[in-house]
Structure formats: structure tokens, C-alpha cells
């Protein structure tokens, strides 16, 4: 099953649709939906929730993520202002990543989505069982 495209989600609620009429807003909403539903971003954010973490520690905290994908995900999250990168002038160089204030505010909507999923788990599982028949 594929996720409902952001444009379709927005069109379900006229108030949301009206809020997304300003230039660039709809594209930004689409980008954020894509980021929150990709395979790695939420895992990285969860791993950074405890505080500053080094790259190798993140690799260990997120099973299955490759070096390249972790780098790309961190850069994308940094670009959006959700993650900060601090480089320390030491030998060997030390780099730490942590959630920004903006990044920590993402916890509440993610928690709400998780709570909704748990609340409706029986209905979702029953529907899947009927569909998969």
C-alpha cells in the first residue's frame, strides 16, 4: 500500500488547502511529508532525541543504514533546520549531531501519529486481513 500523496491529503480538508495556496507552501508541505515518511529520517531523529551523538554512534543506533544514506539523511535534516552539526578542532576530528529546537518540536506530531496508529491498530489489522483475504 502506498501513502496518500501530500496533495491528496491537503485536498481532504479545505482549511488545509486554503493555507497551502501561498507560493511555495504546497511544495514545502509535500517535502516535509516526504521527509517524515522516508525510510531513515524518523529513525535518525529518534536516535538524536537523547542528545548530541557522533556519526559512528548513530550508525550503530540505526540498524541497516549505510554510511552514504546516513550522510544524505543528516544533510537533508540539517538543510531543513532539524539537525545541527558541530565539528570540534581536535585530532582526530570529532563531529557531533543533535536535534535543533525546531527538530525537537517534530516529536509531538510524530508521537500523535504513533498514538493514532496504536489506537486504531485493531481496525487497521482487521481491514488488512479482509483485504488480503
The first five atom37 places (N, CA, C, CB, O) and aatype in JSON, in Angstrom:
{
  "aatype": [20, 20, 20, 20, 20, 20, 20, 20, 20, 20, 20, 20, 20, 20, 20, 20, 20, 20, 20, 20, 20, 20, 20, 20, 20, 20, 20, 20, 20, 20, 20, 20, 20, 20, 20, 20, 20, 20, 20, 20, 20, 20, 20, 20, 20, 20, 20, 20, 20, 20, 20, 20, 20, 20, 20, 20, 20, 20, 20, 20, 20, 20, 20, 20, 20, 20, 20, 20, 20, 20, 20, 20, 20, 20, 20, 20, 20, 20, 20, 20, 20, 20, 20, 20, 20, 20, 20, 20, 20, 20, 20, 20, 20, 20, 20, 20, 20, 20, 20, 20, 20, 20, 20, 20, 20, 20, 20, 20, 20, 20, 20, 20, 20, 20, 20, 20, 20, 20, 20, 20, 20, 20, 20, 20, 20, 20, 20, 20, 20, 20, 20, 20, 20],
  "atom_mask": [
    [1, 1, 1, 1, 1],
    [1, 1, 1, 1, 1],
    [1, 1, 1, 1, 1],
    [1, 1, 1, 1, 1],
    [1, 1, 1, 1, 1],
    [1, 1, 1, 1, 1],
    [1, 1, 1, 1, 1],
    [1, 1, 1, 1, 1],
    [1, 1, 1, 1, 1],
    [1, 1, 1, 1, 1],
    [1, 1, 1, 1, 1],
    [1, 1, 1, 1, 1],
    [1, 1, 1, 1, 1],
    [1, 1, 1, 1, 1],
    [1, 1, 1, 1, 1],
    [1, 1, 1, 1, 1],
    [1, 1, 1, 1, 1],
    [1, 1, 1, 1, 1],
    [1, 1, 1, 1, 1],
    [1, 1, 1, 1, 1],
    [1, 1, 1, 1, 1],
    [1, 1, 1, 1, 1],
    [1, 1, 1, 1, 1],
    [1, 1, 1, 1, 1],
    [1, 1, 1, 1, 1],
    [1, 1, 1, 1, 1],
    [1, 1, 1, 1, 1],
    [1, 1, 1, 1, 1],
    [1, 1, 1, 1, 1],
    [1, 1, 1, 1, 1],
    [1, 1, 1, 1, 1],
    [1, 1, 1, 1, 1],
    [1, 1, 1, 1, 1],
    [1, 1, 1, 1, 1],
    [1, 1, 1, 1, 1],
    [1, 1, 1, 1, 1],
    [1, 1, 1, 1, 1],
    [1, 1, 1, 1, 1],
    [1, 1, 1, 1, 1],
    [1, 1, 1, 1, 1],
    [1, 1, 1, 1, 1],
    [1, 1, 1, 1, 1],
    [1, 1, 1, 1, 1],
    [1, 1, 1, 1, 1],
    [1, 1, 1, 1, 1],
    [1, 1, 1, 1, 1],
    [1, 1, 1, 1, 1],
    [1, 1, 1, 1, 1],
    [1, 1, 1, 1, 1],
    [1, 1, 1, 1, 1],
    [1, 1, 1, 1, 1],
    [1, 1, 1, 1, 1],
    [1, 1, 1, 1, 1],
    [1, 1, 1, 1, 1],
    [1, 1, 1, 1, 1],
    [1, 1, 1, 1, 1],
    [1, 1, 1, 1, 1],
    [1, 1, 1, 1, 1],
    [1, 1, 1, 1, 1],
    [1, 1, 1, 1, 1],
    [1, 1, 1, 1, 1],
    [1, 1, 1, 1, 1],
    [1, 1, 1, 1, 1],
    [1, 1, 1, 1, 1],
    [1, 1, 1, 1, 1],
    [1, 1, 1, 1, 1],
    [1, 1, 1, 1, 1],
    [1, 1, 1, 1, 1],
    [1, 1, 1, 1, 1],
    [1, 1, 1, 1, 1],
    [1, 1, 1, 1, 1],
    [1, 1, 1, 1, 1],
    [1, 1, 1, 1, 1],
    [1, 1, 1, 1, 1],
    [1, 1, 1, 1, 1],
    [1, 1, 1, 1, 1],
    [1, 1, 1, 1, 1],
    [1, 1, 1, 1, 1],
    [1, 1, 1, 1, 1],
    [1, 1, 1, 1, 1],
    [1, 1, 1, 1, 1],
    [1, 1, 1, 1, 1],
    [1, 1, 1, 1, 1],
    [1, 1, 1, 1, 1],
    [1, 1, 1, 1, 1],
    [1, 1, 1, 1, 1],
    [1, 1, 1, 1, 1],
    [1, 1, 1, 1, 1],
    [1, 1, 1, 1, 1],
    [1, 1, 1, 1, 1],
    [1, 1, 1, 1, 1],
    [1, 1, 1, 1, 1],
    [1, 1, 1, 1, 1],
    [1, 1, 1, 1, 1],
    [1, 1, 1, 1, 1],
    [1, 1, 1, 1, 1],
    [1, 1, 1, 1, 1],
    [1, 1, 1, 1, 1],
    [1, 1, 1, 1, 1],
    [1, 1, 1, 1, 1],
    [1, 1, 1, 1, 1],
    [1, 1, 1, 1, 1],
    [1, 1, 1, 1, 1],
    [1, 1, 1, 1, 1],
    [1, 1, 1, 1, 1],
    [1, 1, 1, 1, 1],
    [1, 1, 1, 1, 1],
    [1, 1, 1, 1, 1],
    [1, 1, 1, 1, 1],
    [1, 1, 1, 1, 1],
    [1, 1, 1, 1, 1],
    [1, 1, 1, 1, 1],
    [1, 1, 1, 1, 1],
    [1, 1, 1, 1, 1],
    [1, 1, 1, 1, 1],
    [1, 1, 1, 1, 1],
    [1, 1, 1, 1, 1],
    [1, 1, 1, 1, 1],
    [1, 1, 1, 1, 1],
    [1, 1, 1, 1, 1],
    [1, 1, 1, 1, 1],
    [1, 1, 1, 1, 1],
    [1, 1, 1, 1, 1],
    [1, 1, 1, 1, 1],
    [1, 1, 1, 1, 1],
    [1, 1, 1, 1, 1],
    [1, 1, 1, 1, 1],
    [1, 1, 1, 1, 1],
    [1, 1, 1, 1, 1],
    [1, 1, 1, 1, 1],
    [1, 1, 1, 1, 1],
    [1, 1, 1, 1, 1],
    [1, 1, 1, 1, 1]
  ],
  "atom_positions": [
    [[0.83, -1.17, 0.0], [0.0, 0.0, 0.0], [0.88, 1.24, 0.0], [-0.95, -0.01, 1.2], [1.86, 1.29, 0.75]],
    [[0.56, 2.23, -0.81], [1.35, 3.45, -0.86], [0.66, 4.53, -0.05], [1.56, 3.9, -2.31], [-0.55, 4.51, 0.15]],
    [[1.46, 5.49, 0.4], [0.92, 6.6, 1.17], [0.14, 7.52, 0.25], [2.04, 7.37, 1.88], [0.42, 7.63, -0.95]],
    [[-0.84, 8.18, 0.82], [-1.61, 9.17, 0.09], [-0.71, 10.35, -0.22], [-2.86, 9.61, 0.88], [-0.08, 10.89, 0.69]],
    [[-0.63, 10.78, -1.49], [0.23, 11.93, -1.81], [-0.18, 13.16, -1.0], [0.16, 12.25, -3.31], [-1.35, 13.33, -0.68]],
    [[0.79, 14.0, -0.68], [0.54, 15.18, 0.14], [-0.55, 16.05, -0.46], [1.82, 15.99, 0.29], [-1.37, 16.6, 0.28]],
    [[-0.6, 16.18, -1.78], [-1.64, 17.0, -2.41], [-3.02, 16.43, -2.11], [-1.42, 17.08, -3.92], [-3.97, 17.19, -1.91]],
    [[-3.15, 15.09, -2.09], [-4.44, 14.47, -1.8], [-4.81, 14.66, -0.34], [-4.4, 12.99, -2.15], [-5.98, 14.88, -0.02]],
    [[-3.84, 14.57, 0.56], [-4.09, 14.78, 1.98], [-4.58, 16.21, 2.19], [-2.81, 14.51, 2.83], [-5.54, 16.43, 2.93]],
    [[-3.93, 17.17, 1.56], [-4.31, 18.57, 1.7], [-5.72, 18.8, 1.17], [-3.31, 19.48, 0.96], [-6.49, 19.54, 1.77]],
    [[-6.06, 18.17, 0.05], [-7.37, 18.41, -0.55], [-8.51, 17.8, 0.27], [-7.4, 17.86, -1.96], [-9.67, 18.14, 0.04]],
    [[-8.21, 16.93, 1.22], [-9.24, 16.35, 2.08], [-9.82, 17.39, 3.03], [-8.67, 15.17, 2.86], [-10.96, 17.23, 3.49]],
    [[-9.09, 18.41, 3.35], [-9.5, 19.42, 4.31], [-9.41, 20.8, 3.66], [-8.64, 19.35, 5.59], [-8.3, 21.27, 3.38]],
    [[-10.53, 21.45, 3.41], [-10.5, 22.76, 2.74], [-9.67, 23.8, 3.49], [-11.91, 23.27, 2.56], [-9.06, 24.67, 2.87]],
    [[-9.64, 23.73, 4.82], [-8.84, 24.68, 5.59], [-7.36, 24.49, 5.31], [-9.11, 24.52, 7.09], [-6.61, 25.46, 5.16]],
    [[-6.93, 23.24, 5.23], [-5.53, 22.97, 4.9], [-5.23, 23.43, 3.49], [-5.21, 21.48, 5.05], [-4.17, 24.02, 3.22]],
    [[-6.14, 23.17, 2.59], [-5.93, 23.57, 1.2], [-5.78, 25.09, 1.1], [-7.1, 23.1, 0.33], [-4.91, 25.57, 0.38]],
    [[-6.62, 25.82, 1.81], [-6.53, 27.29, 1.78], [-5.21, 27.77, 2.34], [-7.69, 27.91, 2.57], [-4.64, 28.74, 1.84]],
    [[-4.7, 27.12, 3.38], [-3.44, 27.52, 3.99], [-2.25, 27.23, 3.07], [-3.25, 26.8, 5.31], [-1.17, 27.79, 3.26]],
    [[-2.45, 26.37, 2.08], [-1.35, 25.99, 1.2], [-1.4, 26.71, -0.14], [-1.37, 24.5, 0.98], [-0.73, 26.3, -1.09]],
    [[-2.17, 27.76, -0.24], [-2.28, 28.48, -1.51], [-1.17, 29.5, -1.71], [-3.61, 29.16, -1.6], [-0.93, 29.94, -2.84]],
    [[-0.48, 29.88, -0.64], [0.6, 30.85, -0.82], [1.75, 30.19, -1.57], [1.08, 31.4, 0.54], [1.98, 28.99, -1.42]],
    [[2.47, 30.97, -2.38], [3.54, 30.39, -3.21], [4.56, 29.6, -2.4], [4.25, 31.5, -3.97], [5.06, 30.07, -1.38]],
    [[4.84, 28.41, -2.86], [5.85, 27.57, -2.22], [5.35, 26.73, -1.06], [6.95, 28.4, -1.76], [6.02, 25.78, -0.66]],
    [[4.21, 27.07, -0.5], [3.73, 26.36, 0.68], [3.38, 24.9, 0.38], [2.52, 27.07, 1.25], [3.75, 24.0, 1.13]],
    [[2.67, 24.68, -0.72], [2.27, 23.31, -1.07], [3.5, 22.43, -1.3], [1.38, 23.3, -2.32], [3.53, 21.28, -0.87]],
    [[4.51, 22.98, -1.95], [5.74, 22.21, -2.2], [6.45, 21.91, -0.89], [6.67, 22.99, -3.15], [6.99, 20.81, -0.72]],
    [[6.46, 22.87, 0.02], [7.11, 22.63, 1.31], [6.39, 21.55, 2.1], [7.17, 23.94, 2.13], [7.02, 20.67, 2.69]],
    [[5.07, 21.6, 2.11], [4.28, 20.57, 2.8], [4.59, 19.21, 2.19], [2.76, 20.87, 2.71], [4.77, 18.23, 2.91]],
    [[4.65, 19.14, 0.86], [4.96, 17.88, 0.17], [6.35, 17.39, 0.58], [4.89, 18.07, -1.36], [6.54, 16.2, 0.82]],
    [[7.32, 18.31, 0.65], [8.68, 17.94, 1.05], [8.72, 17.4, 2.47], [9.61, 19.15, 0.93], [9.4, 16.4, 2.73]],
    [[8.0, 18.04, 3.38], [8.0, 17.59, 4.78], [7.31, 16.24, 4.9], [7.31, 18.63, 5.7], [7.78, 15.37, 5.64]],
    [[6.19, 16.05, 4.19], [5.55, 14.72, 4.19], [6.51, 13.66, 3.68], [4.26, 14.74, 3.33], [6.61, 12.57, 4.25]],
    [[7.22, 13.97, 2.61], [8.18, 13.01, 2.06], [9.28, 12.7, 3.06], [8.79, 13.55, 0.77], [9.66, 11.54, 3.23]],
    [[9.79, 13.73, 3.72], [10.86, 13.53, 4.7], [10.39, 12.66, 5.85], [11.37, 14.88, 5.22], [11.1, 11.75, 6.28]],
    [[9.2, 12.93, 6.36], [8.74, 12.17, 7.52], [8.34, 10.74, 7.17], [7.56, 12.87, 8.16], [8.24, 9.89, 8.05]],
    [[8.12, 10.48, 5.88], [7.74, 9.12, 5.5], [8.86, 8.35, 4.82], [6.55, 9.18, 4.59], [8.65, 7.2, 4.41]],
    [[10.04, 8.95, 4.7], [11.12, 8.18, 4.08], [11.61, 7.12, 5.07], [12.28, 9.12, 3.63], [11.21, 7.12, 6.23]],
    [[12.45, 6.27, 4.62], [12.87, 5.12, 5.42], [13.73, 5.48, 6.62], [13.62, 4.14, 4.56], [13.7, 4.78, 7.63]],
    [[14.5, 6.58, 6.55], [15.52, 6.81, 7.57], [15.36, 8.06, 8.44], [16.81, 6.88, 6.92], [15.86, 8.08, 9.56]],
    [[14.69, 9.09, 7.97], [14.67, 10.36, 8.7], [14.14, 10.23, 10.12], [13.83, 11.35, 7.95], [14.76, 10.74, 11.06]],
    [[13.03, 9.56, 10.3], [12.46, 9.44, 11.64], [13.35, 8.6, 12.55], [11.06, 8.83, 11.58], [13.41, 8.85, 13.76]],
    [[14.05, 7.62, 11.99], [14.98, 6.82, 12.79], [16.15, 7.68, 13.26], [15.5, 5.62, 11.99], [16.61, 7.55, 14.39]],
    [[16.63, 8.56, 12.39], [17.73, 9.46, 12.76], [17.25, 10.43, 13.83], [18.25, 10.23, 11.52], [17.95, 10.65, 14.82]],
    [[16.07, 11.0, 13.65], [15.54, 11.93, 14.64], [15.35, 11.23, 15.98], [14.2, 12.53, 14.16], [15.67, 11.8, 17.03]],
    [[14.83, 10.02, 15.97], [14.65, 9.26, 17.21], [15.99, 9.03, 17.89], [13.95, 7.92, 16.92], [16.11, 9.18, 19.1]],
    [[17.0, 8.67, 17.1], [18.32, 8.39, 17.67], [18.96, 9.65, 18.25], [19.24, 7.79, 16.61], [19.75, 9.57, 19.2]],
    [[18.63, 10.8, 17.7], [19.2, 12.06, 18.19], [18.4, 12.65, 19.35], [19.27, 13.08, 17.06], [18.82, 13.65, 19.94]],
    [[17.3, 12.06, 19.68], [16.42, 12.58, 20.73], [17.1, 12.63, 22.09], [15.18, 11.73, 20.82], [16.73, 13.46, 22.93]],
    [[18.07, 11.79, 22.33], [18.74, 11.73, 23.63], [19.83, 12.78, 23.79], [19.32, 10.36, 23.84], [20.34, 12.97, 24.9]],
    [[20.19, 13.46, 22.72], [21.23, 14.48, 22.81], [22.27, 14.3, 21.74], [21.89, 14.44, 24.18], [22.11, 13.47, 20.84]],
    [[23.34, 15.08, 21.81], [24.39, 15.04, 20.78], [24.99, 13.64, 20.63], [25.49, 16.04, 21.11], [25.25, 12.94, 21.61]],
    [[25.19, 13.25, 19.37], [25.7, 11.91, 19.06], [26.7, 12.01, 17.92], [24.53, 10.94, 18.7], [26.53, 12.79, 16.98]],
    [[27.74, 11.2, 18.01], [28.72, 11.13, 16.92], [28.18, 10.23, 15.81], [30.08, 10.6, 17.43], [27.32, 9.38, 16.03]],
    [[28.72, 10.44, 14.61], [28.28, 9.73, 13.42], [28.34, 8.21, 13.62], [29.14, 10.13, 12.23], [27.37, 7.52, 13.32]],
    [[29.46, 7.71, 14.12], [29.59, 6.25, 14.27], [28.59, 5.7, 15.29], [31.02, 5.88, 14.71], [28.11, 4.57, 15.15]],
    [[28.28, 6.48, 16.29], [27.27, 6.06, 17.27], [25.9, 5.97, 16.6], [27.23, 7.05, 18.48], [25.13, 5.04, 16.85]],
    [[25.6, 6.96, 15.75], [24.33, 6.93, 15.0], [24.25, 5.69, 14.11], [24.18, 8.2, 14.14], [23.21, 5.03, 14.04]],
    [[25.35, 5.37, 13.45], [25.38, 4.17, 12.59], [24.99, 2.93, 13.4], [26.79, 3.98, 11.97], [24.24, 2.08, 12.92]],
    [[25.51, 2.84, 14.63], [25.19, 1.7, 15.47], [23.76, 1.7, 15.99], [26.13, 1.65, 16.62], [23.18, 0.64, 16.24]],
    [[23.19, 2.9, 16.16], [21.83, 3.02, 16.68], [20.75, 2.76, 15.64], [21.63, 4.38, 17.26], [19.59, 2.54, 15.98]],
    [[21.13, 2.79, 14.36], [20.14, 2.64, 13.29], [20.52, 1.44, 12.43], [20.06, 3.94, 12.42], [21.23, 1.58, 11.44]],
    [[20.04, 0.26, 12.81], [20.39, -0.95, 12.07], [20.01, -0.87, 10.6], [19.72, -2.15, 12.7], [18.9, -0.46, 10.26]],
    [[20.93, -1.26, 9.74], [20.66, -1.34, 8.31], [20.96, -0.09, 7.51], [19.26, -1.69, 8.12], [20.95, -0.14, 6.28]],
    [[21.24, 1.02, 8.17], [21.52, 2.24, 7.41], [22.97, 2.22, 6.95], [21.24, 3.51, 8.28], [23.87, 1.86, 7.7]],
    [[23.18, 2.61, 5.71], [24.54, 2.65, 5.18], [25.18, 3.99, 5.51], [24.55, 2.42, 3.64], [24.5, 4.95, 5.85]],
    [[26.49, 4.03, 5.42], [27.25, 5.26, 5.66], [26.74, 6.37, 4.74], [28.77, 5.03, 5.44], [26.5, 7.49, 5.18]],
    [[26.59, 6.04, 3.47], [26.13, 7.01, 2.48], [24.73, 7.53, 2.79], [26.15, 6.39, 1.08], [24.48, 8.73, 2.7]],
    [[23.81, 6.63, 3.16], [22.43, 7.04, 3.44], [22.34, 7.86, 4.72], [21.52, 5.81, 3.54], [21.55, 8.8, 4.79]],
    [[23.13, 7.52, 5.72], [23.14, 8.32, 6.94], [23.66, 9.72, 6.64], [24.01, 7.64, 8.03], [23.11, 10.7, 7.14]],
    [[24.71, 9.81, 5.85], [25.25, 11.12, 5.46], [24.19, 11.94, 4.73], [26.5, 10.95, 4.57], [23.98, 13.11, 5.05]],
    [[23.53, 11.34, 3.75], [22.5, 12.05, 2.98], [21.33, 12.49, 3.86], [21.97, 11.16, 1.85], [20.83, 13.61, 3.73]],
    [[20.91, 11.61, 4.76], [19.79, 11.92, 5.64], [20.14, 13.06, 6.6], [19.36, 10.68, 6.44], [19.35, 13.98, 6.8]],
    [[21.34, 12.98, 7.19], [21.77, 14.05, 8.09], [21.85, 15.39, 7.37], [23.12, 13.71, 8.72], [21.44, 16.41, 7.91]],
    [[22.38, 15.39, 6.16], [22.48, 16.64, 5.4], [21.1, 17.21, 5.08], [23.25, 16.41, 4.09], [20.89, 18.42, 5.17]],
    [[20.17, 16.35, 4.72], [18.81, 16.82, 4.41], [18.14, 17.4, 5.66], [17.96, 15.66, 3.84], [17.48, 18.43, 5.59]],
    [[18.32, 16.72, 6.79], [17.73, 17.21, 8.04], [18.4, 18.5, 8.49], [17.85, 16.15, 9.14], [17.76, 19.39, 9.05]],
    [[19.71, 18.61, 8.25], [20.43, 19.83, 8.58], [19.95, 20.97, 7.67], [21.97, 19.63, 8.42], [19.75, 22.1, 8.14]],
    [[19.76, 20.69, 6.41], [19.27, 21.7, 5.46], [17.93, 22.27, 5.89], [19.16, 21.1, 4.06], [17.68, 23.46, 5.74]],
    [[17.05, 21.4, 6.42], [15.72, 21.84, 6.85], [15.73, 22.45, 8.25], [14.77, 20.66, 6.81], [14.69, 22.89, 8.74]],
    [[16.89, 22.48, 8.89], [16.99, 23.11, 10.2], [16.58, 22.22, 11.36], [16.16, 24.32, 10.22], [16.35, 22.71, 12.46]],
    [[16.49, 20.91, 11.12], [16.07, 19.98, 12.17], [17.25, 19.4, 12.94], [15.26, 18.86, 11.57], [17.09, 18.98, 14.09]],
    [[18.41, 19.39, 12.32], [19.62, 18.81, 12.92], [20.75, 19.81, 12.78], [19.99, 17.44, 12.25], [20.87, 20.5, 11.76]],
    [[21.59, 19.88, 13.81], [22.79, 20.71, 13.71], [24.01, 19.81, 13.76], [22.84, 21.78, 14.85], [23.99, 18.74, 14.35]],
    [[25.06, 20.28, 13.13], [26.33, 19.56, 13.05], [27.39, 20.44, 13.68], [26.71, 19.18, 11.56], [27.56, 21.6, 13.3]],
    [[28.11, 19.88, 14.67], [29.18, 20.63, 15.34], [30.48, 19.88, 15.15], [28.87, 20.83, 16.85], [30.6, 18.7, 15.5]],
    [[31.46, 20.58, 14.58], [32.78, 20.0, 14.35], [33.75, 20.58, 15.37], [33.27, 20.27, 12.89], [33.84, 21.8, 15.52]],
    [[34.47, 19.72, 16.06], [35.43, 20.15, 17.07], [36.85, 20.04, 16.52], [35.27, 19.31, 18.37], [37.21, 19.01, 15.95]],
    [[37.64, 21.09, 16.68], [39.01, 21.08, 16.13], [39.96, 20.26, 17.01], [39.55, 22.53, 16.0], [40.8, 20.8, 17.73]],
    [[39.81, 18.96, 16.94], [40.64, 18.04, 17.71], [41.34, 17.09, 16.76], [39.78, 17.25, 18.75], [41.04, 17.06, 15.56]],
    [[42.25, 16.34, 17.29], [42.91, 15.33, 16.48], [42.71, 13.98, 17.16], [44.43, 15.65, 16.29], [43.22, 13.79, 18.27]],
    [[42.0, 13.06, 16.57], [41.29, 13.15, 15.29], [40.06, 14.05, 15.42], [40.87, 11.73, 14.8], [39.54, 14.25, 16.52]],
    [[39.59, 14.59, 14.29], [38.43, 15.47, 14.33], [37.2, 14.77, 14.91], [38.12, 15.99, 12.93], [36.98, 13.58, 14.69]],
    [[36.42, 15.53, 15.67], [35.2, 14.98, 16.27], [34.02, 15.81, 15.76], [35.27, 15.0, 17.85], [34.05, 17.04, 15.8]],
    [[32.99, 15.12, 15.28], [31.79, 15.77, 14.78], [30.6, 15.17, 15.53], [31.64, 15.59, 13.23], [30.48, 13.95, 15.65]],
    [[29.73, 16.04, 16.01], [28.52, 15.6, 16.69], [27.29, 16.18, 16.01], [28.54, 15.99, 18.18], [27.32, 17.29, 15.45]],
    [[26.23, 15.41, 16.06], [24.96, 15.83, 15.5], [23.94, 15.86, 16.63], [24.49, 14.89, 14.35], [23.97, 15.03, 17.54]],
    [[23.04, 16.86, 16.56], [21.97, 16.91, 17.55], [20.75, 17.6, 16.95], [22.42, 17.65, 18.82], [20.84, 18.32, 15.96]],
    [[19.61, 17.34, 17.59], [18.39, 18.0, 17.13], [18.46, 19.47, 17.49], [17.14, 17.34, 17.76], [18.95, 19.85, 18.56]],
    [[17.97, 20.3, 16.6], [17.81, 21.71, 16.9], [16.51, 21.88, 17.68], [17.81, 22.58, 15.58], [15.77, 20.92, 17.88]],
    [[16.25, 23.1, 18.11], [14.98, 23.38, 18.77], [13.82, 23.04, 17.84], [14.9, 24.86, 19.22], [12.83, 22.45, 18.27]],
    [[13.95, 23.4, 16.57], [12.93, 23.05, 15.59], [12.77, 21.54, 15.47], [13.27, 23.65, 14.21], [11.65, 21.03, 15.41]],
    [[13.89, 20.82, 15.44], [13.85, 19.37, 15.34], [13.13, 18.72, 16.5], [15.24, 18.83, 15.26], [12.41, 17.74, 16.31]],
    [[13.31, 19.25, 17.71], [12.64, 18.67, 18.88], [11.13, 18.89, 18.82], [13.2, 19.26, 20.17], [10.36, 18.12, 19.39]],
    [[10.69, 19.96, 18.13], [9.25, 20.19, 18.03], [8.56, 19.17, 17.14], [8.97, 21.59, 17.5], [7.34, 19.05, 17.18]],
    [[9.32, 18.44, 16.35], [8.74, 17.4, 15.5], [8.29, 16.2, 16.32], [9.74, 16.96, 14.43], [7.48, 15.39, 15.85]],
    [[8.79, 16.06, 17.53], [8.44, 14.92, 18.38], [6.95, 14.84, 18.66], [9.2, 14.98, 19.68], [6.38, 13.75, 18.65]],
    [[6.31, 15.97, 18.92], [4.88, 15.96, 19.26], [4.0, 15.44, 18.13], [4.44, 17.36, 19.63], [3.19, 14.55, 18.37]],
    [[4.13, 15.96, 16.89], [3.29, 15.4, 15.82], [3.63, 13.95, 15.51], [3.43, 16.23, 14.57], [2.73, 13.17, 15.17]],
    [[4.88, 13.57, 15.61], [5.24, 12.16, 15.38], [4.62, 11.29, 16.46], [6.78, 11.98, 15.35], [4.09, 10.22, 16.17]],
    [[4.68, 11.74, 17.7], [4.07, 10.99, 18.81], [2.56, 10.86, 18.59], [4.36, 11.68, 20.17], [1.99, 9.8, 18.84]],
    [[1.91, 11.93, 18.11], [0.47, 11.89, 17.85], [0.16, 10.86, 16.76], [-0.05, 13.28, 17.43], [-0.82, 10.12, 16.86]],
    [[0.99, 10.81, 15.72], [0.79, 9.84, 14.65], [0.96, 8.41, 15.19], [1.78, 10.11, 13.5], [0.17, 7.53, 14.85]],
    [[1.97, 8.19, 16.01], [2.19, 6.87, 16.61], [1.02, 6.49, 17.51], [3.51, 6.84, 17.41], [0.54, 5.36, 17.46]],
    [[0.56, 7.44, 18.33], [-0.58, 7.17, 19.21], [-1.83, 6.81, 18.4], [-0.87, 8.39, 20.11], [-2.56, 5.89, 18.76]],
    [[-2.07, 7.57, 17.3], [-3.21, 7.28, 16.45], [-3.11, 5.87, 15.88], [-3.31, 8.31, 15.31], [-4.11, 5.14, 15.84]],
    [[-1.91, 5.49, 15.45], [-1.69, 4.16, 14.89], [-1.99, 3.08, 15.93], [-0.26, 4.02, 14.38], [-2.66, 2.1, 15.63]],
    [[-1.49, 3.27, 17.15], [-1.76, 2.28, 18.2], [-3.24, 2.24, 18.57], [-0.93, 2.6, 19.45], [-3.79, 1.17, 18.81]],
    [[-3.88, 3.39, 18.61], [-5.3, 3.46, 18.94], [-6.15, 2.71, 17.91], [-5.74, 4.91, 19.04], [-7.14, 2.09, 18.28]],
    [[-5.77, 2.78, 16.66], [-6.57, 2.17, 15.59], [-5.96, 0.88, 15.04], [-6.73, 3.16, 14.47], [-6.37, 0.4, 13.99]],
    [[-5.0, 0.34, 15.75], [-4.33, -0.88, 15.31], [-5.3, -2.03, 15.01], [-3.35, -1.32, 16.35], [-5.2, -2.64, 13.95]],
    [[-6.25, -2.34, 15.92], [-7.16, -3.46, 15.62], [-7.94, -3.25, 14.33], [-8.13, -3.66, 16.77], [-8.13, -4.18, 13.55]],
    [[-8.4, -2.01, 14.1], [-9.18, -1.73, 12.89], [-8.32, -1.86, 11.64], [-9.78, -0.33, 12.96], [-8.76, -2.41, 10.63]],
    [[-7.1, -1.37, 11.71], [-6.19, -1.44, 10.57], [-5.84, -2.9, 10.26], [-4.9, -0.63, 10.85], [-5.88, -3.32, 9.1]],
    [[-5.51, -3.66, 11.31], [-5.16, -5.06, 11.11], [-6.34, -5.86, 10.57], [-4.66, -5.68, 12.41], [-6.16, -6.73, 9.72]],
    [[-7.56, -5.58, 11.07], [-8.75, -6.29, 10.58], [-9.0, -5.94, 9.11], [-9.99, -5.93, 11.43], [-9.34, -6.81, 8.32]],
    [[-8.83, -4.69, 8.77], [-9.02, -4.28, 7.37], [-8.0, -4.93, 6.46], [-8.93, -2.76, 7.25], [-8.33, -5.38, 5.36]],
    [[-6.76, -4.99, 6.91], [-5.71, -5.65, 6.11], [-6.03, -7.13, 5.93], [-4.33, -5.49, 6.78], [-5.86, -7.67, 4.84]],
    [[-6.48, -7.79, 7.0], [-6.81, -9.21, 6.91], [-7.94, -9.45, 5.91], [-7.19, -9.76, 8.29], [-7.89, -10.4, 5.12]],
    [[-8.98, -8.58, 5.95], [-10.09, -8.7, 4.99], [-9.58, -8.47, 3.57], [-11.22, -7.69, 5.33], [-9.95, -9.21, 2.66]],
    [[-8.78, -7.48, 3.38], [-8.3, -7.13, 2.06], [-7.39, -8.22, 1.49], [-7.55, -5.79, 2.11], [-7.51, -8.6, 0.33]],
    [[-6.48, -8.73, 2.33], [-5.52, -9.75, 1.9], [-6.18, -11.11, 1.75], [-4.36, -9.85, 2.88], [-5.66, -12.0, 1.07]],
    [[-7.35, -11.26, 2.4], [-8.22, -12.4, 2.36], [-7.68, -13.7, 2.23], [-9.06, -12.26, 1.4], [-8.44, -14.68, 2.2]]
  ]
}
